[in-house]
């Protein structure tokens, strides 16, 4: 019998980080970092190498204990959450790790069914049926559920991992570099899938990415990590006008301009029909 979950604060932001301080040894990663994610937003998180994007994600989901500050998920301080609160939180988020993190000895369907068997009272047959639905929702072809991770392409691994992240019908979805390693066509298709799922399932999405096309295509807000904290948070088009040196280089450098111009061309073409 799975343990009952405590209710969470429905009025609280899905993610609220206050005065976060993180370090490894003597190396300070974050200092006075503040971040609030609004319900229903797709948030892109960007920053240079070593800015602490993955450390922030790992801290928010409880894999790293912060040296200072607080992290609240749906109003609950995760540092002081009871087991019942943790059960409630874990049922309401899903995580897609950068390399997929699928269990190699299980099939896709078994990977997707695992959270259902762990966190609910479903029997194996019910979990299998729901896993099939999630696999289809993630855009995988019929028969993919019977495959092992080693038999999947990079794009299929991302979709299988997404299906597992969606297994418990989460309200909050964490994505760590979801389009890394994908060709441009596969990356664009994955972006479209995330945006469609966010809209249709009313998801709040926390997405670490370096993919400028993803930022322009699907985010509502973008948080920029630099100088050990969030130096800016705004819609991507507004960030183009910020004067911070890293932001200017990232968004107004050659790749940033190309990505922005590409989005403008697509929008113009769509408006012309």
C-alpha positions as a Python dict, from the first residue, in 0.01 Angstrom:
ca = {
    (1, 'X'): (0, 0, 0),
    (2, 'X'): (144, 338, -102),
    (3, 'X'): (161, 606, 161),
    (4, 'X'): (-103, 879, 156),
    (5, 'X'): (16, 1221, 48),
    (6, 'X'): (-34, 1545, 234),
    (7, 'X'): (-212, 1824, 43),
    (8, 'X'): (1, 2107, -91),
    (9, 'X'): (-70, 2481, -110),
    (10, 'X'): (-267, 2532, -430),
    (11, 'X'): (-215, 2909, -421),
    (12, 'X'): (166, 2895, -389),
    (13, 'X'): (406, 2924, -684),
    (14, 'X'): (523, 2584, -815),
    (15, 'X'): (887, 2686, -750),
    (16, 'X'): (1013, 2956, -515),
    (17, 'X'): (1386, 2990, -441),
    (18, 'X'): (1499, 3252, -193),
    (19, 'X'): (1854, 3364, -110),
    (20, 'X'): (2003, 3035, -228),
    (21, 'X'): (2368, 2973, -140),
    (22, 'X'): (2544, 2673, -295),
    (23, 'X'): (2903, 2564, -296),
    (24, 'X'): (3133, 2266, -352),
    (25, 'X'): (3427, 2285, -116),
    (26, 'X'): (3554, 2643, -134),
    (27, 'X'): (3394, 2706, -472),
    (28, 'X'): (3077, 2916, -447),
    (29, 'X'): (2822, 2829, -717),
    (30, 'X'): (2523, 3042, -612),
    (31, 'X'): (2498, 3339, -379),
    (32, 'X'): (2172, 3521, -298),
    (33, 'X'): (1994, 3350, -586),
    (34, 'X'): (1621, 3423, -606),
    (35, 'X'): (1376, 3270, -851),
    (36, 'X'): (997, 3237, -858),
    (37, 'X'): (829, 3037, -1134),
    (38, 'X'): (469, 3121, -1212),
    (39, 'X'): (211, 2848, -1250),
    (40, 'X'): (160, 2752, -1612),
    (41, 'X'): (479, 2913, -1745),
    (42, 'X'): (742, 2748, -1960),
    (43, 'X'): (1064, 2885, -1807),
    (44, 'X'): (1394, 2860, -1989),
    (45, 'X'): (1706, 2868, -1771),
    (46, 'X'): (2028, 2976, -1941),
    (47, 'X'): (2379, 3066, -1836),
    (48, 'X'): (2740, 3013, -1929),
    (49, 'X'): (2942, 2703, -1852),
    (50, 'X'): (2988, 2680, -1477),
    (51, 'X'): (2699, 2915, -1400),
    (52, 'X'): (2532, 2642, -1195),
    (53, 'X'): (2228, 2554, -1405),
    (54, 'X'): (2237, 2182, -1324),
    (55, 'X'): (2330, 2253, -962),
    (56, 'X'): (2019, 2470, -938),
    (57, 'X'): (1802, 2195, -1085),
    (58, 'X'): (1951, 1932, -855),
    (59, 'X'): (1895, 2159, -555),
    (60, 'X'): (1533, 2226, -646),
    (61, 'X'): (1455, 1854, -680),
    (62, 'X'): (1637, 1766, -361),
    (63, 'X'): (1944, 1590, -501),
    (64, 'X'): (2176, 1855, -353),
    (65, 'X'): (2133, 2013, -13),
    (66, 'X'): (2188, 2391, -27),
    (67, 'X'): (2434, 2559, 207),
    (68, 'X'): (2186, 2841, 264),
    (69, 'X'): (1851, 2979, 159),
    (70, 'X'): (1521, 2802, 96),
    (71, 'X'): (1355, 2609, -184),
    (72, 'X'): (978, 2580, -177),
    (73, 'X'): (777, 2354, -406),
    (74, 'X'): (404, 2431, -406),
    (75, 'X'): (463, 2622, -81),
    (76, 'X'): (653, 2343, 96),
    (77, 'X'): (1009, 2404, 218),
    (78, 'X'): (1176, 2090, 87),
    (79, 'X'): (1447, 2103, 353),
    (80, 'X'): (1186, 2045, 622),
    (81, 'X'): (930, 1842, 431),
    (82, 'X'): (784, 1538, 603),
    (83, 'X'): (783, 1203, 424),
    (84, 'X'): (415, 1256, 344),
    (85, 'X'): (489, 1599, 196),
    (86, 'X'): (769, 1451, -15),
    (87, 'X'): (526, 1188, -142),
    (88, 'X'): (286, 1464, -243),
    (89, 'X'): (560, 1664, -416),
    (90, 'X'): (707, 1368, -604),
    (91, 'X'): (365, 1279, -741),
    (92, 'X'): (329, 1625, -886),
    (93, 'X'): (659, 1661, -1070),
    (94, 'X'): (835, 1476, -1347),
    (95, 'X'): (1202, 1500, -1446),
    (96, 'X'): (1371, 1445, -1781),
    (97, 'X'): (1745, 1420, -1719),
    (98, 'X'): (1994, 1523, -1987),
    (99, 'X'): (2097, 1172, -2091),
    (100, 'X'): (1752, 1026, -2038),
    (101, 'X'): (1853, 818, -1734),
    (102, 'X'): (1643, 525, -1851),
    (103, 'X'): (1709, 191, -1683),
    (104, 'X'): (1900, -2, -1948),
    (105, 'X'): (1777, -346, -1839),
    (106, 'X'): (1409, -249, -1868),
    (107, 'X'): (1196, -195, -2176),
    (108, 'X'): (1053, 147, -2251),
    (109, 'X'): (715, 39, -2120),
    (110, 'X'): (871, -97, -1799),
    (111, 'X'): (1061, 231, -1755),
    (112, 'X'): (742, 434, -1791),
    (113, 'X'): (540, 202, -1567),
    (114, 'X'): (796, 211, -1285),
    (115, 'X'): (678, 541, -1126),
    (116, 'X'): (319, 417, -1141),
    (117, 'X'): (405, 99, -956),
    (118, 'X'): (614, 289, -701),
    (119, 'X'): (381, 578, -623),
    (120, 'X'): (30, 440, -679),
    (121, 'X'): (-174, 132, -591),
    (122, 'X'): (-210, 27, -956),
    (123, 'X'): (-156, -336, -1042),
    (124, 'X'): (84, -432, -1320),
    (125, 'X'): (-187, -456, -1585),
    (126, 'X'): (-324, -108, -1510),
    (127, 'X'): (27, 38, -1506),
    (128, 'X'): (102, -124, -1843),
    (129, 'X'): (-210, 25, -1999),
    (130, 'X'): (-137, 373, -1868),
    (131, 'X'): (228, 342, -1975),
    (132, 'X'): (109, 273, -2330),
    (133, 'X'): (-95, 594, -2321),
    (134, 'X'): (202, 799, -2198),
    (135, 'X'): (429, 647, -2463),
    (136, 'X'): (181, 750, -2732),
    (137, 'X'): (145, 1095, -2574),
    (138, 'X'): (520, 1143, -2605),
    (139, 'X'): (496, 1075, -2979),
    (140, 'X'): (666, 736, -2989),
    (141, 'X'): (556, 487, -3255),
    (142, 'X'): (357, 174, -3181),
    (143, 'X'): (587, -103, -3065),
    (144, 'X'): (842, 129, -2905),
    (145, 'X'): (730, 18, -2561),
    (146, 'X'): (883, -326, -2616),
    (147, 'X'): (1227, -189, -2701),
    (148, 'X'): (1524, -151, -2468),
    (149, 'X'): (1699, 189, -2442),
    (150, 'X'): (1997, 54, -2639),
    (151, 'X'): (1764, 1, -2936),
    (152, 'X'): (1645, 363, -2945),
    (153, 'X'): (1770, 663, -3137),
    (154, 'X'): (1864, 980, -2949),
    (155, 'X'): (1529, 1138, -3025),
    (156, 'X'): (1340, 829, -2915),
    (157, 'X'): (1535, 819, -2587),
    (158, 'X'): (1424, 1179, -2518),
    (159, 'X'): (1062, 1089, -2589),
    (160, 'X'): (1077, 773, -2378),
    (161, 'X'): (1222, 974, -2092),
    (162, 'X'): (948, 1233, -2138),
    (163, 'X'): (684, 959, -2126),
    (164, 'X'): (827, 841, -1794),
    (165, 'X'): (837, 1199, -1662),
    (166, 'X'): (467, 1233, -1749),
    (167, 'X'): (367, 898, -1596),
    (168, 'X'): (211, 1044, -1280),
    (169, 'X'): (30, 1331, -1457),
    (170, 'X'): (261, 1593, -1305),
    (171, 'X'): (185, 1962, -1281),
    (172, 'X'): (555, 2052, -1279),
    (173, 'X'): (801, 1925, -1540),
    (174, 'X'): (1181, 1959, -1519),
    (175, 'X'): (1379, 1929, -1842),
    (176, 'X'): (1760, 1925, -1848),
    (177, 'X'): (1889, 2013, -2196),
    (178, 'X'): (1600, 1830, -2366),
    (179, 'X'): (1718, 1897, -2723),
    (180, 'X'): (2092, 1843, -2674),
    (181, 'X'): (2232, 1592, -2919),
    (182, 'X'): (1931, 1611, -3151),
    (183, 'X'): (1945, 1720, -3513),
    (184, 'X'): (1761, 2047, -3591),
    (185, 'X'): (1448, 1877, -3725),
    (186, 'X'): (1419, 1643, -3426),
    (187, 'X'): (1489, 1931, -3186),
    (188, 'X'): (1217, 2146, -3344),
    (189, 'X'): (970, 1857, -3324),
    (190, 'X'): (1056, 1801, -2958),
    (191, 'X'): (1013, 2172, -2884),
    (192, 'X'): (669, 2164, -3045),
    (193, 'X'): (575, 1857, -2841),
    (194, 'X'): (676, 2027, -2515),
    (195, 'X'): (480, 2342, -2597),
    (196, 'X'): (172, 2140, -2697),
    (197, 'X'): (189, 1930, -2381),
    (198, 'X'): (242, 2236, -2161),
    (199, 'X'): (-66, 2401, -2309),
    (200, 'X'): (-293, 2096, -2318),
    (201, 'X'): (-194, 1958, -1975),
    (202, 'X'): (-151, 2298, -1804),
    (203, 'X'): (209, 2217, -1709),
    (204, 'X'): (463, 2442, -1544),
    (205, 'X'): (797, 2371, -1713),
    (206, 'X'): (1150, 2441, -1579),
    (207, 'X'): (1382, 2387, -1874),
    (208, 'X'): (1760, 2416, -1869),
    (209, 'X'): (1877, 2474, -2223),
    (210, 'X'): (2148, 2630, -2436),
    (211, 'X'): (1931, 2602, -2747),
    (212, 'X'): (1838, 2952, -2863),
    (213, 'X'): (1576, 2815, -3100),
    (214, 'X'): (1400, 2650, -2805),
    (215, 'X'): (1401, 2975, -2610),
    (216, 'X'): (1241, 3168, -2894),
    (217, 'X'): (998, 2891, -2986),
    (218, 'X'): (840, 2779, -2660),
    (219, 'X'): (933, 2980, -2348),
    (220, 'X'): (718, 3232, -2165),
    (221, 'X'): (1005, 3355, -1947),
    (222, 'X'): (1382, 3311, -1948),
    (223, 'X'): (1598, 3325, -1634),
    (224, 'X'): (1964, 3411, -1688),
    (225, 'X'): (2220, 3274, -1441),
    (226, 'X'): (2539, 3478, -1417),
    (227, 'X'): (2752, 3625, -1140),
    (228, 'X'): (2627, 3344, -908),
    (229, 'X'): (2260, 3447, -920),
    (230, 'X'): (1968, 3525, -1151),
    (231, 'X'): (2070, 3851, -1318),
    (232, 'X'): (1757, 3881, -1533),
    (233, 'X'): (1422, 3713, -1586),
    (234, 'X'): (1195, 3822, -1868),
    (235, 'X'): (1040, 3709, -2197),
    (236, 'X'): (1315, 3629, -2444),
    (237, 'X'): (1246, 3930, -2666),
    (238, 'X'): (1285, 4165, -2369),
    (239, 'X'): (1618, 4009, -2275),
    (240, 'X'): (1759, 4129, -2609),
    (241, 'X'): (1752, 4480, -2461),
    (242, 'X'): (1929, 4404, -2131),
    (243, 'X'): (2275, 4556, -2091),
    (244, 'X'): (2445, 4272, -1901),
    (245, 'X'): (2757, 4164, -2098),
    (246, 'X'): (2678, 3790, -2098),
    (247, 'X'): (2318, 3853, -2204),
    (248, 'X'): (2430, 4081, -2488),
    (249, 'X'): (2683, 3826, -2612),
    (250, 'X'): (2436, 3539, -2589),
    (251, 'X'): (2131, 3700, -2745),
    (252, 'X'): (2288, 3961, -2972),
    (253, 'X'): (2588, 3761, -3092),
    (254, 'X'): (2576, 3593, -3436),
    (255, 'X'): (2391, 3281, -3320),
    (256, 'X'): (2141, 3478, -3116),
    (257, 'X'): (2059, 3712, -3403),
    (258, 'X'): (2027, 3420, -3645),
    (259, 'X'): (1782, 3247, -3411),
    (260, 'X'): (1576, 3562, -3359),
    (261, 'X'): (1570, 3638, -3732),
    (262, 'X'): (1463, 3281, -3806),
    (263, 'X'): (1168, 3313, -3567),
    (264, 'X'): (1070, 3646, -3727),
    (265, 'X'): (1076, 3486, -4073),
    (266, 'X'): (856, 3199, -3958),
    (267, 'X'): (612, 3438, -3792),
    (268, 'X'): (598, 3658, -4104),
    (269, 'X'): (536, 3359, -4327),
    (270, 'X'): (259, 3236, -4099),
    (271, 'X'): (99, 3581, -4096),
    (272, 'X'): (107, 3599, -4473),
    (273, 'X'): (-132, 3305, -4521),
}
